[in-house]
Amino acid sequence: MGRKLNAISVSDIKWSFVKIFKDTNSCMDHLEKESFVSVITSPHIKGYKNVVLHEHDYTKYKKLAVWFGNEGVGISKTAVKRSSFCINIPMYGIIESLNLGTSSGIVLYEIAKQRRKF
């Protein structure tokens, strides 16, 4: 796995921790054991604790794991059930979702911006 990642990454991989899990529950168990708060991102999760991206305070979490769903399938039901809340990127007009690269950049930028100020 390491060689494959090195082949597709110019240099970022040496600064990244990569661990492969057999399923979502195994990953969630590991993150909870390490005191991470897991949050999901989706424009389609209704009836759940939703927060608007820029209206939430992300500085109160020492360790935060942000889950992004697959562009075709979305976020898994297990991740939804076990996460603390769902982040929504406000969008206007006829577009109701963004591709994975765009949404992850927007969400991670906002979280990093807040945490740098803190």
Biopython code that builds the backbone (N, CA, C, O; Angstrom):
import numpy as np
from Bio.PDB.StructureBuilder import StructureBuilder

atoms = [
    (1, "MET", "N", (0.824, -1.198, 0.000)),
    (1, "MET", "CA", (0.000, 0.000, 0.000)),
    (1, "MET", "C", (0.864, 1.256, 0.000)),
    (1, "MET", "O", (0.551, 2.215, -0.705)),
    (2, "GLY", "N", (1.941, 1.269, 0.773)),
    (2, "GLY", "CA", (2.812, 2.426, 0.861)),
    (2, "GLY", "C", (3.400, 2.824, -0.475)),
    (2, "GLY", "O", (3.441, 4.010, -0.801)),
    (3, "ARG", "N", (3.857, 1.855, -1.257)),
    (3, "ARG", "CA", (4.443, 2.154, -2.567)),
    (3, "ARG", "C", (3.401, 2.724, -3.521)),
    (3, "ARG", "O", (3.699, 3.631, -4.298)),
    (4, "LYS", "N", (2.179, 2.197, -3.465)),
    (4, "LYS", "CA", (1.120, 2.722, -4.329)),
    (4, "LYS", "C", (0.838, 4.183, -3.998)),
    (4, "LYS", "O", (0.695, 5.013, -4.896)),
    (5, "LEU", "N", (0.760, 4.495, -2.696)),
    (5, "LEU", "CA", (0.509, 5.876, -2.300)),
    (5, "LEU", "C", (1.671, 6.774, -2.684)),
    (5, "LEU", "O", (1.457, 7.894, -3.148)),
    (6, "ASN", "N", (2.884, 6.309, -2.502)),
    (6, "ASN", "CA", (4.047, 7.108, -2.887)),
    (6, "ASN", "C", (4.055, 7.391, -4.381)),
    (6, "ASN", "O", (4.493, 8.460, -4.807)),
    (7, "ALA", "N", (3.579, 6.451, -5.175)),
    (7, "ALA", "CA", (3.575, 6.614, -6.627)),
    (7, "ALA", "C", (2.593, 7.692, -7.083)),
    (7, "ALA", "O", (2.825, 8.337, -8.106)),
    (8, "ILE", "N", (1.506, 7.898, -6.345)),
    (8, "ILE", "CA", (0.510, 8.889, -6.762)),
    (8, "ILE", "C", (0.649, 10.220, -6.036)),
    (8, "ILE", "O", (-0.031, 11.185, -6.385)),
    (9, "SER", "N", (1.509, 10.286, -5.045)),
    (9, "SER", "CA", (1.674, 11.499, -4.268)),
    (9, "SER", "C", (3.070, 12.065, -4.476)),
    (9, "SER", "O", (4.053, 11.323, -4.458)),
    (10, "VAL", "N", (3.161, 13.356, -4.670)),
    (10, "VAL", "CA", (4.462, 13.979, -4.866)),
    (10, "VAL", "C", (5.254, 13.974, -3.571)),
    (10, "VAL", "O", (6.394, 13.508, -3.551)),
    (11, "SER", "N", (4.675, 14.483, -2.485)),
    (11, "SER", "CA", (5.402, 14.500, -1.217)),
    (11, "SER", "C", (4.501, 14.472, 0.007)),
    (11, "SER", "O", (4.986, 14.263, 1.119)),
    (12, "ASP", "N", (3.221, 14.674, -0.170)),
    (12, "ASP", "CA", (2.313, 14.769, 0.968)),
    (12, "ASP", "C", (2.224, 13.496, 1.787)),
    (12, "ASP", "O", (1.965, 13.557, 2.988)),
    (13, "ILE", "N", (2.429, 12.357, 1.173)),
    (13, "ILE", "CA", (2.223, 11.096, 1.872)),
    (13, "ILE", "C", (3.161, 10.934, 3.062)),
    (13, "ILE", "O", (2.805, 10.275, 4.039)),
    (14, "LYS", "N", (4.348, 11.522, 2.997)),
    (14, "LYS", "CA", (5.265, 11.369, 4.131)),
    (14, "LYS", "C", (4.771, 12.121, 5.366)),
    (14, "LYS", "O", (5.274, 11.895, 6.466)),
    (15, "TRP", "N", (3.805, 13.003, 5.199)),
    (15, "TRP", "CA", (3.232, 13.743, 6.323)),
    (15, "TRP", "C", (1.854, 13.203, 6.721)),
    (15, "TRP", "O", (1.201, 13.759, 7.604)),
    (16, "SER", "N", (1.419, 12.137, 6.081)),
    (16, "SER", "CA", (0.086, 11.591, 6.323)),
    (16, "SER", "C", (0.158, 10.250, 7.035)),
    (16, "SER", "O", (1.027, 9.426, 6.753)),
    (17, "PHE", "N", (-0.762, 10.048, 7.956)),
    (17, "PHE", "CA", (-0.908, 8.760, 8.625)),
    (17, "PHE", "C", (-1.986, 7.990, 7.871)),
    (17, "PHE", "O", (-3.111, 8.470, 7.735)),
    (18, "VAL", "N", (-1.653, 6.809, 7.385)),
    (18, "VAL", "CA", (-2.607, 6.000, 6.630)),
    (18, "VAL", "C", (-2.773, 4.657, 7.320)),
    (18, "VAL", "O", (-1.793, 3.960, 7.585)),
    (19, "LYS", "N", (-4.000, 4.302, 7.607)),
    (19, "LYS", "CA", (-4.320, 3.008, 8.202)),
    (19, "LYS", "C", (-5.550, 2.477, 7.481)),
    (19, "LYS", "O", (-6.508, 3.215, 7.255)),
    (20, "ILE", "N", (-5.526, 1.213, 7.123)),
    (20, "ILE", "CA", (-6.647, 0.597, 6.413)),
    (20, "ILE", "C", (-7.440, -0.262, 7.389)),
    (20, "ILE", "O", (-6.865, -1.037, 8.154)),
    (21, "PHE", "N", (-8.761, -0.121, 7.358)),
    (21, "PHE", "CA", (-9.651, -0.867, 8.240)),
    (21, "PHE", "C", (-10.526, -1.793, 7.414)),
    (21, "PHE", "O", (-10.793, -1.531, 6.241)),
    (22, "LYS", "N", (-10.969, -2.878, 8.035)),
    (22, "LYS", "CA", (-11.794, -3.844, 7.297)),
    (22, "LYS", "C", (-13.200, -3.316, 7.031)),
    (22, "LYS", "O", (-13.844, -3.725, 6.065)),
    (23, "ASP", "N", (-13.681, -2.407, 7.889)),
    (23, "ASP", "CA", (-15.017, -1.841, 7.697)),
    (23, "ASP", "C", (-15.154, -0.543, 8.488)),
    (23, "ASP", "O", (-14.253, -0.162, 9.236)),
    (24, "THR", "N", (-16.277, 0.124, 8.317)),
    (24, "THR", "CA", (-16.520, 1.408, 8.970)),
    (24, "THR", "C", (-16.517, 1.286, 10.482)),
    (24, "THR", "O", (-15.949, 2.137, 11.166)),
    (25, "ASN", "N", (-17.144, 0.238, 11.021)),
    (25, "ASN", "CA", (-17.174, 0.071, 12.475)),
    (25, "ASN", "C", (-15.777, -0.059, 13.065)),
    (25, "ASN", "O", (-15.502, 0.504, 14.124)),
    (26, "SER", "N", (-14.899, -0.786, 12.403)),
    (26, "SER", "CA", (-13.525, -0.944, 12.893)),
    (26, "SER", "C", (-12.813, 0.405, 12.942)),
    (26, "SER", "O", (-12.089, 0.703, 13.892)),
    (27, "CYS", "N", (-13.025, 1.207, 11.915)),
    (27, "CYS", "CA", (-12.416, 2.532, 11.877)),
    (27, "CYS", "C", (-12.991, 3.419, 12.981)),
    (27, "CYS", "O", (-12.245, 4.099, 13.687)),
    (28, "MET", "N", (-14.307, 3.412, 13.127)),
    (28, "MET", "CA", (-14.948, 4.209, 14.177)),
    (28, "MET", "C", (-14.479, 3.776, 15.563)),
    (28, "MET", "O", (-14.227, 4.620, 16.424)),
    (29, "ASP", "N", (-14.360, 2.472, 15.784)),
    (29, "ASP", "CA", (-13.865, 1.966, 17.071)),
    (29, "ASP", "C", (-12.480, 2.523, 17.366)),
    (29, "ASP", "O", (-12.209, 2.978, 18.477)),
    (30, "HIS", "N", (-11.609, 2.483, 16.369)),
    (30, "HIS", "CA", (-10.241, 2.995, 16.527)),
    (30, "HIS", "C", (-10.253, 4.493, 16.848)),
    (30, "HIS", "O", (-9.562, 4.942, 17.762)),
    (31, "LEU", "N", (-11.040, 5.259, 16.095)),
    (31, "LEU", "CA", (-11.094, 6.701, 16.319)),
    (31, "LEU", "C", (-11.642, 7.038, 17.705)),
    (31, "LEU", "O", (-11.124, 7.930, 18.376)),
    (32, "GLU", "N", (-12.678, 6.335, 18.134)),
    (32, "GLU", "CA", (-13.241, 6.572, 19.464)),
    (32, "GLU", "C", (-12.229, 6.233, 20.550)),
    (32, "GLU", "O", (-12.109, 6.955, 21.540)),
    (33, "LYS", "N", (-11.507, 5.141, 20.367)),
    (33, "LYS", "CA", (-10.470, 4.738, 21.326)),
    (33, "LYS", "C", (-9.394, 5.821, 21.439)),
    (33, "LYS", "O", (-8.834, 6.036, 22.514)),
    (34, "GLU", "N", (-9.114, 6.492, 20.338)),
    (34, "GLU", "CA", (-8.102, 7.552, 20.307)),
    (34, "GLU", "C", (-8.693, 8.937, 20.617)),
    (34, "GLU", "O", (-8.020, 9.951, 20.428)),
    (35, "SER", "N", (-9.935, 8.984, 21.087)),
    (35, "SER", "CA", (-10.628, 10.209, 21.516)),
    (35, "SER", "C", (-10.937, 11.199, 20.391)),
    (35, "SER", "O", (-10.979, 12.408, 20.618)),
    (36, "PHE", "N", (-11.153, 10.684, 19.179)),
    (36, "PHE", "CA", (-11.574, 11.539, 18.073)),
    (36, "PHE", "C", (-13.084, 11.725, 18.109)),
    (36, "PHE", "O", (-13.818, 10.818, 18.503)),
    (37, "VAL", "N", (-13.543, 12.896, 17.699)),
    (37, "VAL", "CA", (-14.954, 13.156, 17.456)),
    (37, "VAL", "C", (-15.148, 13.003, 15.953)),
    (37, "VAL", "O", (-14.496, 13.698, 15.174)),
    (38, "SER", "N", (-16.030, 12.111, 15.538)),
    (38, "SER", "CA", (-16.288, 11.885, 14.113)),
    (38, "SER", "C", (-17.504, 12.673, 13.666)),
    (38, "SER", "O", (-18.551, 12.649, 14.313)),
    (39, "VAL", "N", (-17.350, 13.381, 12.539)),
    (39, "VAL", "CA", (-18.450, 14.133, 11.949)),
    (39, "VAL", "C", (-18.544, 13.761, 10.472)),
    (39, "VAL", "O", (-17.543, 13.423, 9.840)),
    (40, "ILE", "N", (-19.741, 13.828, 9.941)),
    (40, "ILE", "CA", (-19.944, 13.500, 8.533)),
    (40, "ILE", "C", (-20.288, 14.765, 7.757)),
    (40, "ILE", "O", (-20.643, 15.790, 8.338)),
    (41, "THR", "N", (-20.177, 14.675, 6.448)),
    (41, "THR", "CA", (-20.562, 15.779, 5.571)),
    (41, "THR", "C", (-21.535, 15.233, 4.536)),
    (41, "THR", "O", (-21.269, 14.226, 3.880)),
    (42, "SER", "N", (-22.653, 15.907, 4.404)),
    (42, "SER", "CA", (-23.629, 15.483, 3.402)),
    (42, "SER", "C", (-24.716, 16.535, 3.266)),
    (42, "SER", "O", (-25.144, 17.119, 4.261)),
    (43, "PRO", "N", (-25.166, 16.780, 2.040)),
    (43, "PRO", "CA", (-26.297, 17.683, 1.864)),
    (43, "PRO", "C", (-27.633, 16.948, 1.985)),
    (43, "PRO", "O", (-28.689, 17.579, 1.936)),
    (44, "HIS", "N", (-27.600, 15.634, 2.141)),
    (44, "HIS", "CA", (-28.822, 14.832, 2.053)),
    (44, "HIS", "C", (-29.282, 14.198, 3.361)),
    (44, "HIS", "O", (-30.310, 13.520, 3.371)),
    (45, "ILE", "N", (-28.571, 14.390, 4.450)),
    (45, "ILE", "CA", (-28.960, 13.774, 5.720)),
    (45, "ILE", "C", (-30.004, 14.668, 6.382)),
    (45, "ILE", "O", (-29.711, 15.806, 6.747)),
    (46, "LYS", "N", (-31.199, 14.158, 6.533)),
    (46, "LYS", "CA", (-32.299, 14.923, 7.131)),
    (46, "LYS", "C", (-32.699, 14.284, 8.462)),
    (46, "LYS", "O", (-32.556, 13.075, 8.646)),
    (47, "GLY", "N", (-33.197, 15.102, 9.384)),
    (47, "GLY", "CA", (-33.647, 14.584, 10.670)),
    (47, "GLY", "C", (-32.501, 14.155, 11.564)),
    (47, "GLY", "O", (-32.667, 13.270, 12.404)),
    (48, "TYR", "N", (-31.351, 14.765, 11.397)),
    (48, "TYR", "CA", (-30.157, 14.430, 12.151)),
    (48, "TYR", "C", (-29.601, 15.740, 12.686)),
    (48, "TYR", "O", (-30.048, 16.809, 12.270)),
    (49, "LYS", "N", (-28.655, 15.685, 13.583)),
    (49, "LYS", "CA", (-28.063, 16.917, 14.094)),
    (49, "LYS", "C", (-27.199, 17.542, 12.999)),
    (49, "LYS", "O", (-26.054, 17.139, 12.794)),
    (50, "ASN", "N", (-27.752, 18.519, 12.308)),
    (50, "ASN", "CA", (-27.056, 19.191, 11.214)),
    (50, "ASN", "C", (-26.521, 20.539, 11.676)),
    (50, "ASN", "O", (-27.162, 21.238, 12.460)),
    (51, "VAL", "N", (-25.337, 20.896, 11.179)),
    (51, "VAL", "CA", (-24.774, 22.215, 11.447)),
    (51, "VAL", "C", (-24.371, 22.832, 10.109)),
    (51, "VAL", "O", (-23.918, 22.135, 9.200)),
    (52, "VAL", "N", (-24.541, 24.139, 10.006)),
    (52, "VAL", "CA", (-24.084, 24.854, 8.817)),
    (52, "VAL", "C", (-22.582, 25.068, 8.980)),
    (52, "VAL", "O", (-22.124, 25.511, 10.033)),
    (53, "LEU", "N", (-21.834, 24.758, 7.954)),
    (53, "LEU", "CA", (-20.373, 24.737, 8.007)),
    (53, "LEU", "C", (-19.770, 25.925, 8.748)),
    (53, "LEU", "O", (-19.050, 25.727, 9.726)),
    (54, "HIS", "N", (-20.038, 27.135, 8.316)),
    (54, "HIS", "CA", (-19.375, 28.315, 8.875)),
    (54, "HIS", "C", (-20.021, 28.838, 10.160)),
    (54, "HIS", "O", (-19.520, 29.801, 10.742)),
    (55, "GLU", "N", (-21.116, 28.230, 10.616)),
    (55, "GLU", "CA", (-21.778, 28.673, 11.845)),
    (55, "GLU", "C", (-21.392, 27.827, 13.056)),
    (55, "GLU", "O", (-21.816, 28.129, 14.171)),
    (56, "HIS", "N", (-20.611, 26.792, 12.865)),
    (56, "HIS", "CA", (-20.243, 25.889, 13.960)),
    (56, "HIS", "C", (-18.822, 26.191, 14.432)),
    (56, "HIS", "O", (-17.975, 26.606, 13.640)),
    (57, "ASP", "N", (-18.562, 25.982, 15.729)),
    (57, "ASP", "CA", (-17.238, 26.203, 16.318)),
    (57, "ASP", "C", (-16.467, 24.884, 16.350)),
    (57, "ASP", "O", (-16.808, 23.983, 17.116)),
    (58, "TYR", "N", (-15.434, 24.772, 15.525)),
    (58, "TYR", "CA", (-14.633, 23.545, 15.446)),
    (58, "TYR", "C", (-13.415, 23.592, 16.364)),
    (58, "TYR", "O", (-12.659, 22.624, 16.432)),
    (59, "THR", "N", (-13.216, 24.703, 17.069)),
    (59, "THR", "CA", (-12.051, 24.816, 17.955)),
    (59, "THR", "C", (-12.234, 24.035, 19.250)),
    (59, "THR", "O", (-11.261, 23.806, 19.970)),
    (60, "LYS", "N", (-13.446, 23.625, 19.557)),
    (60, "LYS", "CA", (-13.690, 22.924, 20.819)),
    (60, "LYS", "C", (-13.345, 21.441, 20.766)),
    (60, "LYS", "O", (-13.444, 20.749, 21.780)),
    (61, "TYR", "N", (-12.944, 20.948, 19.611)),
    (61, "TYR", "CA", (-12.590, 19.533, 19.470)),
    (61, "TYR", "C", (-11.078, 19.400, 19.356)),
    (61, "TYR", "O", (-10.464, 19.948, 18.440)),
    (62, "LYS", "N", (-10.486, 18.668, 20.292)),
    (62, "LYS", "CA", (-9.039, 18.461, 20.227)),
    (62, "LYS", "C", (-8.679, 17.570, 19.041)),
    (62, "LYS", "O", (-7.711, 17.835, 18.329)),
    (63, "LYS", "N", (-9.463, 16.515, 18.832)),
    (63, "LYS", "CA", (-9.240, 15.584, 17.725)),
    (63, "LYS", "C", (-10.541, 15.446, 16.945)),
    (63, "LYS", "O", (-11.572, 15.079, 17.508)),
    (64, "LEU", "N", (-10.490, 15.737, 15.664)),
    (64, "LEU", "CA", (-11.690, 15.731, 14.828)),
    (64, "LEU", "C", (-11.450, 14.888, 13.579)),
    (64, "LEU", "O", (-10.489, 15.118, 12.844)),
    (65, "ALA", "N", (-12.314, 13.923, 13.343)),
    (65, "ALA", "CA", (-12.264, 13.103, 12.128)),
    (65, "ALA", "C", (-13.451, 13.502, 11.258)),
    (65, "ALA", "O", (-14.602, 13.366, 11.673)),
    (66, "VAL", "N", (-13.174, 13.989, 10.066)),
    (66, "VAL", "CA", (-14.225, 14.436, 9.156)),
    (66, "VAL", "C", (-14.399, 13.384, 8.068)),
    (66, "VAL", "O", (-13.452, 13.051, 7.356)),
    (67, "TRP", "N", (-15.615, 12.864, 7.946)),
    (67, "TRP", "CA", (-15.938, 11.806, 6.982)),
    (67, "TRP", "C", (-16.626, 12.402, 5.766)),
    (67, "TRP", "O", (-17.576, 13.175, 5.893)),
    (68, "PHE", "N", (-16.137, 12.034, 4.583)),
    (68, "PHE", "CA", (-16.741, 12.444, 3.320)),
    (68, "PHE", "C", (-17.218, 11.198, 2.596)),
    (68, "PHE", "O", (-16.516, 10.187, 2.560)),
    (69, "GLY", "N", (-18.400, 11.266, 2.025)),
    (69, "GLY", "CA", (-18.942, 10.116, 1.309)),
    (69, "GLY", "C", (-18.454, 10.029, -0.121)),
    (69, "GLY", "O", (-17.941, 10.994, -0.687)),
    (70, "ASN", "N", (-18.623, 8.866, -0.683)),
    (70, "ASN", "CA", (-18.335, 8.616, -2.089)),
    (70, "ASN", "C", (-19.290, 9.451, -2.940)),
    (70, "ASN", "O", (-20.462, 9.597, -2.593)),
    (71, "GLU", "N", (-18.802, 9.992, -4.038)),
    (71, "GLU", "CA", (-19.643, 10.847, -4.889)),
    (71, "GLU", "C", (-20.858, 10.121, -5.449)),
    (71, "GLU", "O", (-21.903, 10.741, -5.644)),
    (72, "GLY", "N", (-20.746, 8.834, -5.708)),
    (72, "GLY", "CA", (-21.862, 8.081, -6.273)),
    (72, "GLY", "C", (-22.817, 7.547, -5.228)),
    (72, "GLY", "O", (-24.033, 7.612, -5.407)),
    (73, "VAL", "N", (-22.283, 7.020, -4.140)),
    (73, "VAL", "CA", (-23.092, 6.342, -3.124)),
    (73, "VAL", "C", (-23.390, 7.233, -1.921)),
    (73, "VAL", "O", (-24.435, 7.084, -1.287)),
    (74, "GLY", "N", (-22.495, 8.143, -1.603)),
    (74, "GLY", "CA", (-22.671, 8.987, -0.427)),
    (74, "GLY", "C", (-22.018, 8.381, 0.798)),
    (74, "GLY", "O", (-21.167, 7.498, 0.691)),
    (75, "ILE", "N", (-22.416, 8.853, 1.943)),
    (75, "ILE", "CA", (-21.839, 8.406, 3.217)),
    (75, "ILE", "C", (-22.563, 7.148, 3.685)),
    (75, "ILE", "O", (-23.764, 7.004, 3.457)),
    (76, "SER", "N", (-21.851, 6.244, 4.332)),
    (76, "SER", "CA", (-22.469, 4.985, 4.765)),
    (76, "SER", "C", (-23.434, 5.206, 5.928)),
    (76, "SER", "O", (-23.281, 6.152, 6.701)),
    (77, "LYS", "N", (-24.418, 4.334, 6.044)),
    (77, "LYS", "CA", (-25.386, 4.412, 7.146)),
    (77, "LYS", "C", (-24.689, 4.242, 8.488)),
    (77, "LYS", "O", (-25.085, 4.860, 9.477)),
    (78, "THR", "N", (-23.661, 3.414, 8.528)),
    (78, "THR", "CA", (-22.906, 3.203, 9.766)),
    (78, "THR", "C", (-22.207, 4.490, 10.188)),
    (78, "THR", "O", (-22.236, 4.851, 11.364)),
    (79, "ALA", "N", (-21.583, 5.180, 9.246)),
    (79, "ALA", "CA", (-20.907, 6.441, 9.564)),
    (79, "ALA", "C", (-21.910, 7.480, 10.051)),
    (79, "ALA", "O", (-21.628, 8.227, 10.988)),
    (80, "VAL", "N", (-23.073, 7.528, 9.422)),
    (80, "VAL", "CA", (-24.119, 8.462, 9.849)),
    (80, "VAL", "C", (-24.543, 8.153, 11.277)),
    (80, "VAL", "O", (-24.619, 9.052, 12.115)),
    (81, "LYS", "N", (-24.816, 6.891, 11.553)),
    (81, "LYS", "CA", (-25.304, 6.477, 12.868)),
    (81, "LYS", "C", (-24.289, 6.763, 13.975)),
    (81, "LYS", "O", (-24.670, 7.155, 15.078)),
    (82, "ARG", "N", (-23.012, 6.571, 13.689)),
    (82, "ARG", "CA", (-21.991, 6.678, 14.730)),
    (82, "ARG", "C", (-21.326, 8.048, 14.819)),
    (82, "ARG", "O", (-20.501, 8.268, 15.706)),
    (83, "SER", "N", (-21.660, 8.960, 13.938)),
    (83, "SER", "CA", (-21.034, 10.282, 13.978)),
    (83, "SER", "C", (-21.765, 11.204, 14.949)),
    (83, "SER", "O", (-22.909, 10.948, 15.327)),
    (84, "SER", "N", (-21.091, 12.272, 15.343)),
    (84, "SER", "CA", (-21.667, 13.217, 16.304)),
    (84, "SER", "C", (-22.636, 14.196, 15.662)),
    (84, "SER", "O", (-23.651, 14.552, 16.261)),
    (85, "PHE", "N", (-22.329, 14.633, 14.447)),
    (85, "PHE", "CA", (-23.218, 15.549, 13.730)),
    (85, "PHE", "C", (-22.854, 15.572, 12.254)),
    (85, "PHE", "O", (-21.857, 14.985, 11.832)),
    (86, "CYS", "N", (-23.677, 16.259, 11.485)),
    (86, "CYS", "CA", (-23.502, 16.346, 10.032)),
    (86, "CYS", "C", (-23.252, 17.801, 9.633)),
    (86, "CYS", "O", (-24.019, 18.694, 9.992)),
    (87, "ILE", "N", (-22.175, 18.024, 8.891)),
    (87, "ILE", "CA", (-21.834, 19.357, 8.391)),
    (87, "ILE", "C", (-22.493, 19.558, 7.026)),
    (87, "ILE", "O", (-22.401, 18.703, 6.145)),
    (88, "ASN", "N", (-23.150, 20.691, 6.869)),
    (88, "ASN", "CA", (-23.756, 21.051, 5.585)),
    (88, "ASN", "C", (-23.081, 22.297, 5.027)),
    (88, "ASN", "O", (-22.894, 23.281, 5.742)),
    (89, "ILE", "N", (-22.719, 22.253, 3.760)),
    (89, "ILE", "CA", (-22.201, 23.429, 3.063)),
    (89, "ILE", "C", (-23.409, 24.149, 2.474)),
    (89, "ILE", "O", (-24.129, 23.565, 1.665)),
    (90, "PRO", "N", (-23.650, 25.406, 2.858)),
    (90, "PRO", "CA", (-24.810, 26.097, 2.299)),
    (90, "PRO", "C", (-24.643, 26.318, 0.797)),
    (90, "PRO", "O", (-23.604, 26.788, 0.335)),
    (91, "MET", "N", (-25.684, 25.971, 0.050)),
    (91, "MET", "CA", (-25.672, 26.139, -1.405)),
    (91, "MET", "C", (-26.992, 26.755, -1.842)),
    (91, "MET", "O", (-28.038, 26.519, -1.236)),
    (92, "TYR", "N", (-26.924, 27.535, -2.886)),
    (92, "TYR", "CA", (-28.111, 28.224, -3.380)),
    (92, "TYR", "C", (-28.278, 27.938, -4.863)),
    (92, "TYR", "O", (-27.294, 27.718, -5.569)),
    (93, "GLY", "N", (-29.490, 27.941, -5.330)),
    (93, "GLY", "CA", (-29.755, 27.655, -6.734)),
    (93, "GLY", "C", (-30.112, 26.196, -6.929)),
    (93, "GLY", "O", (-30.568, 25.533, -5.997)),
    (94, "ILE", "N", (-29.906, 25.694, -8.137)),
    (94, "ILE", "CA", (-30.337, 24.333, -8.451)),
    (94, "ILE", "C", (-29.321, 23.263, -8.058)),
    (94, "ILE", "O", (-29.665, 22.081, -8.015)),
    (95, "ILE", "N", (-28.087, 23.648, -7.773)),
    (95, "ILE", "CA", (-27.058, 22.681, -7.382)),
    (95, "ILE", "C", (-27.267, 22.302, -5.921)),
    (95, "ILE", "O", (-27.392, 23.175, -5.062)),
    (96, "GLU", "N", (-27.305, 21.003, -5.638)),
    (96, "GLU", "CA", (-27.494, 20.574, -4.249)),
    (96, "GLU", "C", (-26.335, 19.752, -3.704)),
    (96, "GLU", "O", (-26.368, 19.330, -2.548)),
    (97, "SER", "N", (-25.313, 19.520, -4.518)),
    (97, "SER", "CA", (-24.132, 18.830, -4.010)),
    (97, "SER", "C", (-22.916, 19.215, -4.843)),
    (97, "SER", "O", (-23.038, 19.673, -5.980)),
    (98, "LEU", "N", (-21.744, 19.018, -4.252)),
    (98, "LEU", "CA", (-20.478, 19.322, -4.905)),
    (98, "LEU", "C", (-19.667, 18.043, -5.029)),
    (98, "LEU", "O", (-19.938, 17.067, -4.329)),
    (99, "ASN", "N", (-18.671, 18.038, -5.916)),
    (99, "ASN", "CA", (-17.848, 16.837, -6.005)),
    (99, "ASN", "C", (-16.957, 16.728, -4.765)),
    (99, "ASN", "O", (-16.793, 17.693, -4.019)),
    (100, "LEU", "N", (-16.399, 15.567, -4.562)),
    (100, "LEU", "CA", (-15.647, 15.265, -3.343)),
    (100, "LEU", "C", (-14.466, 16.203, -3.134)),
    (100, "LEU", "O", (-14.251, 16.677, -2.019)),
    (101, "GLY", "N", (-13.703, 16.480, -4.173)),
    (101, "GLY", "CA", (-12.544, 17.359, -4.038)),
    (101, "GLY", "C", (-12.932, 18.759, -3.616)),
    (101, "GLY", "O", (-12.283, 19.361, -2.760)),
    (102, "THR", "N", (-13.994, 19.278, -4.217)),
    (102, "THR", "CA", (-14.458, 20.623, -3.893)),
    (102, "THR", "C", (-15.011, 20.690, -2.478)),
    (102, "THR", "O", (-14.647, 21.584, -1.714)),
    (103, "SER", "N", (-15.886, 19.758, -2.120)),
    (103, "SER", "CA", (-16.493, 19.800, -0.784)),
    (103, "SER", "C", (-15.457, 19.580, 0.311)),
    (103, "SER", "O", (-15.513, 20.245, 1.345)),
    (104, "SER", "N", (-14.518, 18.667, 0.112)),
    (104, "SER", "CA", (-13.503, 18.440, 1.149)),
    (104, "SER", "C", (-12.615, 19.670, 1.299)),
    (104, "SER", "O", (-12.240, 20.023, 2.417)),
    (105, "GLY", "N", (-12.274, 20.327, 0.198)),
    (105, "GLY", "CA", (-11.477, 21.545, 0.286)),
    (105, "GLY", "C", (-12.187, 22.646, 1.049)),
    (105, "GLY", "O", (-11.576, 23.318, 1.879)),
    (106, "ILE", "N", (-13.463, 22.839, 0.780)),
    (106, "ILE", "CA", (-14.247, 23.875, 1.460)),
    (106, "ILE", "C", (-14.354, 23.582, 2.954)),
    (106, "ILE", "O", (-14.106, 24.463, 3.777)),
    (107, "VAL", "N", (-14.718, 22.358, 3.307)),
    (107, "VAL", "CA", (-14.910, 21.987, 4.716)),
    (107, "VAL", "C", (-13.593, 22.062, 5.484)),
    (107, "VAL", "O", (-13.537, 22.653, 6.563)),
    (108, "LEU", "N", (-12.545, 21.474, 4.941)),
    (108, "LEU", "CA", (-11.264, 21.463, 5.652)),
    (108, "LEU", "C", (-10.661, 22.857, 5.747)),
    (108, "LEU", "O", (-9.987, 23.165, 6.730)),
    (109, "TYR", "N", (-10.886, 23.704, 4.755)),
    (109, "TYR", "CA", (-10.427, 25.090, 4.827)),
    (109, "TYR", "C", (-11.093, 25.815, 5.995)),
    (109, "TYR", "O", (-10.414, 26.483, 6.774)),
    (110, "GLU", "N", (-12.413, 25.691, 6.123)),
    (110, "GLU", "CA", (-13.140, 26.375, 7.202)),
    (110, "GLU", "C", (-12.670, 25.889, 8.571)),
    (110, "GLU", "O", (-12.455, 26.694, 9.477)),
    (111, "ILE", "N", (-12.511, 24.589, 8.721)),
    (111, "ILE", "CA", (-12.058, 24.040, 10.005)),
    (111, "ILE", "C", (-10.650, 24.536, 10.321)),
    (111, "ILE", "O", (-10.385, 24.958, 11.446)),
    (112, "ALA", "N", (-9.750, 24.491, 9.349)),
    (112, "ALA", "CA", (-8.372, 24.949, 9.563)),
    (112, "ALA", "C", (-8.331, 26.444, 9.867)),
    (112, "ALA", "O", (-7.564, 26.878, 10.727)),
    (113, "LYS", "N", (-9.141, 27.228, 9.177)),
    (113, "LYS", "CA", (-9.189, 28.680, 9.403)),
    (113, "LYS", "C", (-9.561, 28.985, 10.850)),
    (113, "LYS", "O", (-8.917, 29.806, 11.504)),
    (114, "GLN", "N", (-10.598, 28.323, 11.343)),
    (114, "GLN", "CA", (-11.020, 28.543, 12.727)),
    (114, "GLN", "C", (-9.952, 28.101, 13.717)),
    (114, "GLN", "O", (-9.696, 28.793, 14.702)),
    (115, "ARG", "N", (-9.337, 26.973, 13.470)),
    (115, "ARG", "CA", (-8.359, 26.431, 14.415)),
    (115, "ARG", "C", (-7.066, 27.243, 14.418)),
    (115, "ARG", "O", (-6.386, 27.308, 15.442)),
    (116, "ARG", "N", (-6.716, 27.862, 13.294)),
    (116, "ARG", "CA", (-5.525, 28.729, 13.264)),
    (116, "ARG", "C", (-5.747, 29.971, 14.118)),
    (116, "ARG", "O", (-4.824, 30.429, 14.791)),
    (117, "LYS", "N", (-6.957, 30.521, 14.099)),
    (117, "LYS", "CA", (-7.269, 31.703, 14.906)),
    (117, "LYS", "C", (-7.247, 31.380, 16.390)),
    (117, "LYS", "O", (-6.882, 32.217, 17.217)),
    (118, "PHE", "N", (-7.643, 30.154, 16.718)),
    (118, "PHE", "CA", (-7.757, 29.725, 18.107)),
    (118, "PHE", "C", (-6.375, 29.674, 18.720)),
    (118, "PHE", "O", (-6.233, 29.335, 19.894)),
]
sb = StructureBuilder()
sb.init_structure("model")
sb.init_model(0)
sb.init_chain("A")
sb.init_seg("    ")
for serial, (resi, resn, name, xyz) in enumerate(atoms, 1):
    if name == "N":
        sb.init_residue(resn, " ", resi, " ")
    sb.init_atom(name, np.array(xyz, "f"), 0.0, 1.0, " ", f" {name:<3s}", serial, name[0])
structure = sb.get_structure()
